[in-house]
Amino acid sequence: MAGSAAEEKTFRRFLELFIREMRMPLQESDPVPTRPLSDLVSEDEVEGECLDLCLQHLYKYNCPCSLAAALARATADSLLQTDLSIHHLHKTVEDGADPLPQMESVKLARLVFNRLFETCCVWQKELPYRRRPQPYYETSIHAIKNMRRKMEDKHVIIPDFNTLFNIQDQEEQAFFAVFDGHGGVDAAIYAANHLHVNLVRQECFSQDPNDALCRAFKLTDERFVKKASRENLRCGTT
């Protein structure tokens, strides 16, 4: 059940319109609604990519933030519980001493959007999400690329951080970040998609978020350096 009758009605109305517009499921030859910028995804990137694809797509349709976070979480959890190894490329890329299984980003996106559609269909019939009381954050965004050929910066606004990561035993939290890209947008995109995931997965996150953030920065940097080496990327972000 949603937090109130009016809110539940709003959520159900959104789900009804969204399902009508999505025209799913996507077939193997169908283009995806939002195309990932990277060609390949490794196993440790799946959760961040899934959450980002869901949120981007839901916000295009003006989905309420709290519902978008809950749907993204449910979709990611469902996808992560499946065996994705059947979608791995036959040729693995060497990452240090161990082979690194990867899958095509477009194939992952197709799985994500189809699973999101399935989740919306189930929730339209029986809405399991109950929004928790949380602070309201009034935010605005302004971005300019000046003389650059394209925008190289990224921002992240997650007002429903606890919902997005199903955090039950902590006070309500939000996540805001700006990533200044240098020499390209790839590093900024990677950080925007994965830093907050790496943050919440730190064991010390609930007790010492400052230390968790430092560890998350280090882990995100290490993983992007490896990705940049594999894919011949020459960019960074601060």
Sequence and secondary structure as in RCSB ss.txt:
>XXXX:A:sequence
MAGSAAEEKTFRRFLELFIREMRMPLQESDPVPTRPLSDLVSEDEVEGECLDLCLQHLYKYNCPCSLAAALARAT
ADSLLQTDLSIHHLHKTVEDGADPLPQMESVKLARLVFNRLFETCCVWQKELPYRRRPQPYYETSIHAIKNMRRK
MEDKHVIIPDFNTLFNIQDQEEQAFFAVFDGHGGVDAAIYAANHLHVNLVRQECFSQDPNDALCRAFKLTDERFV
KKASRENLRCGTT
>XXXX:A:secstr
  SSHHHHHHHHHHHHHHHHHH     TTS  SS  SSSEEEGGGHHHHHHHHHHHHHHHTT  HHHHHHHHHHH
HHHHHTS GGGGS SS EEETTEEE EEEHHHHHHHHHHHHHHHHHHHHHS                   TTSSS
   EEEEETTHHHHTT  SS    EEEEE EESSSHHHHHHHHHHHHHHHTSTTTTT HHHHHHHHHHHHHHHHH
HHHHHHT   EE 
